[in-house]
């Protein structure tokens, strides 16, 4: 009997954690061939992208090389972009791969599977707003984060020459008052201080203007009102101008137009409002919702095909009678853990378990010295409210937990030690 092949599409938090678990439970024992398919050769934990965007995070230190990781954890990595699924023949169609000069490295090809897991994450939702694609940065991938950082540093440098300034103050507009928008707004002020300390620019943080714009009545609408109000107070104390109940109807070069026709002048625009699954998922022949998420049942199997699973932000998994699992990193990790067991059960002919989401709380980073959130939530309790240094330590531990899930304890301990040493050996900010 041939060895079954499990293909995981997407090397984000959930997909990489699942590939690692299955590599050790099935791949190591040759009970199944585990293949991780991703268009990128490296992995960066998505909640850290706002730090990568401001240069606080050095991607060369925190990215995971998927080729090296796969060889150490008993799965196989393939580089490629999914373009279609033939569910009758159980094959994936992959786009050709080109190098930096546009030369074809690998032609379009097919990849067979016995079981398929979609773990493609999400991207920002521009809601069809005119001008967003042309005039706003997105922070959905390491490449986009690095593009924002280059633009940010160039804009800071430009402001050292009065003849090149667009406005009286260097102004950054961030659309979206969720976690990404809030964390980026706070990180920008810390980044501006470091740019000044390293002599990149003569500007100090007092000359920066950051506008954080949210269409809902308050920031972080998915979290408690206490967290929302605390975050708003902290951001305003840094100097962020917070706009709530404010929708953006158009983005233009160096300005944003609100629904009330107010013009917010900017040097750089960032769009971080809402999320959706990658649009091409809606054309794969699987049932999807309005956000392009694949409809799955509680076992994380597609409602159309029991051989196809989905997890994380690209999956719409029921939770209760009229709600779905929220698109959070902790949900993706929990689903990866369950799915690793369910795929083993599938191979052994055992019944599959239902996914039950457990909300362990939420933490929001406000640059390197502060954070706000709550922990140990349950259906009967709002959890323990945290802020300040203690919340920052709890926030940092979330990344260590992710590292544990993909590296194990020894390597995670070494990574922690290296991070501590690099605080003394390297600049706190990546400047190129």
JODA-V668935 format. One record per residue. N is the residue number from 0. RES is the residue in one small letter. SS is DSSP state (alpha for helix, beta for strand, coil for the rest). Layout:
n = [N | N]
res = [RES | RES]
ss = [SS | SS]
This chain:
n = [0 | 1 | 2 | 3 | 4 | 5 | 6 | 7 | 8 | 9 | 10 | 11 | 12 | 13 | 14 | 15 | 16 | 17 | 18 | 19 | 20 | 21 | 22 | 23 | 24 | 25 | 26 | 27 | 28 | 29 | 30 | 31 | 32 | 33 | 34 | 35 | 36 | 37 | 38 | 39 | 40 | 41 | 42 | 43 | 44 | 45 | 46 | 47 | 48 | 49 | 50 | 51 | 52 | 53 | 54 | 55 | 56 | 57 | 58 | 59 | 60 | 61 | 62 | 63 | 64 | 65 | 66 | 67 | 68 | 69 | 70 | 71 | 72 | 73 | 74 | 75 | 76 | 77 | 78 | 79 | 80 | 81 | 82 | 83 | 84 | 85 | 86 | 87 | 88 | 89 | 90 | 91 | 92 | 93 | 94 | 95 | 96 | 97 | 98 | 99 | 100 | 101 | 102 | 103 | 104 | 105 | 106 | 107 | 108 | 109 | 110 | 111 | 112 | 113 | 114 | 115 | 116 | 117 | 118 | 119 | 120 | 121 | 122 | 123 | 124 | 125 | 126 | 127 | 128 | 129 | 130 | 131 | 132 | 133 | 134 | 135 | 136 | 137 | 138 | 139 | 140 | 141 | 142 | 143 | 144 | 145 | 146 | 147 | 148 | 149 | 150 | 151 | 152 | 153 | 154 | 155 | 156 | 157 | 158 | 159 | 160 | 161 | 162 | 163 | 164 | 165 | 166 | 167 | 168 | 169 | 170 | 171 | 172 | 173 | 174 | 175 | 176 | 177 | 178 | 179 | 180 | 181 | 182 | 183 | 184 | 185 | 186 | 187 | 188 | 189 | 190 | 191 | 192 | 193 | 194 | 195 | 196 | 197 | 198 | 199 | 200 | 201 | 202 | 203 | 204 | 205 | 206 | 207 | 208 | 209 | 210 | 211 | 212 | 213 | 214 | 215 | 216 | 217 | 218 | 219 | 220 | 221 | 222 | 223 | 224 | 225 | 226 | 227 | 228 | 229 | 230 | 231 | 232 | 233 | 234 | 235 | 236 | 237 | 238 | 239 | 240 | 241 | 242 | 243 | 244 | 245 | 246 | 247 | 248 | 249 | 250 | 251 | 252 | 253 | 254 | 255 | 256 | 257 | 258 | 259 | 260 | 261 | 262 | 263 | 264 | 265 | 266 | 267 | 268 | 269 | 270 | 271 | 272 | 273 | 274 | 275 | 276 | 277 | 278 | 279 | 280 | 281 | 282 | 283 | 284 | 285 | 286 | 287 | 288 | 289 | 290 | 291 | 292 | 293 | 294 | 295 | 296 | 297 | 298 | 299 | 300 | 301 | 302 | 303 | 304 | 305 | 306 | 307 | 308 | 309 | 310 | 311 | 312 | 313 | 314 | 315 | 316 | 317 | 318 | 319 | 320 | 321 | 322 | 323 | 324 | 325 | 326 | 327 | 328 | 329 | 330 | 331 | 332 | 333 | 334 | 335 | 336 | 337 | 338 | 339 | 340 | 341 | 342 | 343 | 344 | 345 | 346 | 347 | 348 | 349 | 350 | 351 | 352 | 353 | 354 | 355 | 356 | 357 | 358 | 359 | 360 | 361 | 362 | 363 | 364 | 365 | 366 | 367 | 368 | 369 | 370 | 371 | 372 | 373 | 374 | 375 | 376 | 377 | 378 | 379 | 380 | 381 | 382 | 383 | 384 | 385 | 386 | 387 | 388 | 389 | 390 | 391 | 392 | 393 | 394 | 395 | 396 | 397 | 398 | 399 | 400 | 401 | 402 | 403 | 404 | 405 | 406 | 407 | 408 | 409 | 410 | 411 | 412 | 413 | 414 | 415 | 416 | 417 | 418 | 419 | 420 | 421 | 422 | 423 | 424 | 425 | 426 | 427 | 428 | 429 | 430 | 431]
res = [x | x | x | x | x | x | x | x | x | x | x | x | x | x | x | x | x | x | x | x | x | x | x | x | x | x | x | x | x | x | x | x | x | x | x | x | x | x | x | x | x | x | x | x | x | x | x | x | x | x | x | x | x | x | x | x | x | x | x | x | x | x | x | x | x | x | x | x | x | x | x | x | x | x | x | x | x | x | x | x | x | x | x | x | x | x | x | x | x | x | x | x | x | x | x | x | x | x | x | x | x | x | x | x | x | x | x | x | x | x | x | x | x | x | x | x | x | x | x | x | x | x | x | x | x | x | x | x | x | x | x | x | x | x | x | x | x | x | x | x | x | x | x | x | x | x | x | x | x | x | x | x | x | x | x | x | x | x | x | x | x | x | x | x | x | x | x | x | x | x | x | x | x | x | x | x | x | x | x | x | x | x | x | x | x | x | x | x | x | x | x | x | x | x | x | x | x | x | x | x | x | x | x | x | x | x | x | x | x | x | x | x | x | x | x | x | x | x | x | x | x | x | x | x | x | x | x | x | x | x | x | x | x | x | x | x | x | x | x | x | x | x | x | x | x | x | x | x | x | x | x | x | x | x | x | x | x | x | x | x | x | x | x | x | x | x | x | x | x | x | x | x | x | x | x | x | x | x | x | x | x | x | x | x | x | x | x | x | x | x | x | x | x | x | x | x | x | x | x | x | x | x | x | x | x | x | x | x | x | x | x | x | x | x | x | x | x | x | x | x | x | x | x | x | x | x | x | x | x | x | x | x | x | x | x | x | x | x | x | x | x | x | x | x | x | x | x | x | x | x | x | x | x | x | x | x | x | x | x | x | x | x | x | x | x | x | x | x | x | x | x | x | x | x | x | x | x | x | x | x | x | x | x | x | x | x | x | x | x | x | x | x | x | x | x | x | x | x | x | x | x | x | x | x | x | x | x | x | x | x | x | x | x | x | x | x | x | x | x | x | x | x | x | x | x | x | x | x | x | x | x | x]
ss = [coil | coil | coil | beta | beta | beta | beta | beta | beta | coil | coil | coil | alpha | alpha | alpha | alpha | alpha | alpha | alpha | alpha | alpha | alpha | alpha | alpha | alpha | alpha | alpha | coil | coil | coil | coil | beta | beta | beta | beta | beta | beta | beta | coil | coil | coil | beta | beta | coil | coil | alpha | alpha | alpha | alpha | alpha | alpha | alpha | alpha | alpha | coil | coil | coil | coil | alpha | alpha | alpha | alpha | coil | beta | beta | alpha | alpha | alpha | alpha | alpha | alpha | alpha | coil | coil | coil | beta | beta | beta | beta | coil | coil | beta | beta | beta | beta | beta | coil | coil | coil | coil | beta | beta | beta | beta | coil | coil | beta | beta | coil | coil | coil | coil | coil | beta | beta | beta | coil | coil | beta | beta | beta | beta | coil | coil | beta | beta | beta | beta | coil | coil | coil | coil | beta | beta | coil | coil | coil | coil | coil | beta | coil | alpha | alpha | alpha | alpha | coil | beta | coil | coil | coil | coil | alpha | alpha | alpha | alpha | alpha | alpha | alpha | alpha | alpha | alpha | alpha | alpha | alpha | alpha | alpha | alpha | alpha | coil | coil | coil | alpha | alpha | alpha | coil | coil | coil | coil | coil | beta | beta | beta | beta | beta | beta | coil | coil | coil | alpha | alpha | alpha | alpha | alpha | alpha | alpha | alpha | alpha | alpha | alpha | alpha | alpha | alpha | alpha | alpha | alpha | alpha | alpha | coil | coil | coil | coil | coil | coil | coil | alpha | alpha | alpha | beta | beta | beta | beta | beta | beta | coil | coil | coil | coil | coil | coil | coil | coil | coil | coil | coil | alpha | alpha | alpha | alpha | alpha | alpha | alpha | alpha | alpha | alpha | alpha | alpha | alpha | alpha | coil | beta | beta | beta | beta | coil | coil | coil | coil | beta | beta | beta | beta | beta | coil | coil | beta | beta | beta | beta | coil | coil | coil | coil | beta | beta | beta | coil | coil | beta | beta | beta | beta | coil | coil | coil | beta | beta | coil | coil | alpha | alpha | alpha | alpha | alpha | coil | coil | coil | coil | beta | coil | coil | coil | coil | coil | beta | beta | beta | coil | coil | coil | coil | beta | beta | coil | coil | coil | coil | coil | beta | beta | beta | coil | alpha | alpha | alpha | beta | beta | beta | beta | coil | coil | coil | coil | coil | beta | coil | coil | coil | coil | alpha | alpha | alpha | alpha | alpha | alpha | alpha | alpha | alpha | alpha | alpha | alpha | alpha | alpha | alpha | alpha | alpha | alpha | alpha | coil | coil | coil | coil | coil | coil | coil | coil | coil | coil | coil | coil | coil | beta | beta | beta | beta | beta | coil | coil | coil | coil | coil | beta | beta | beta | beta | beta | coil | coil | beta | coil | coil | beta | coil | coil | beta | beta | beta | beta | coil | alpha | alpha | alpha | alpha | alpha | alpha | alpha | alpha | alpha | alpha | alpha | alpha | alpha | alpha | alpha | alpha | alpha | alpha | alpha | coil | alpha | alpha | alpha | alpha | alpha | alpha | alpha | alpha | alpha | alpha | alpha | alpha | alpha | alpha | alpha | alpha | alpha | coil | coil | coil | coil | coil | coil | coil]
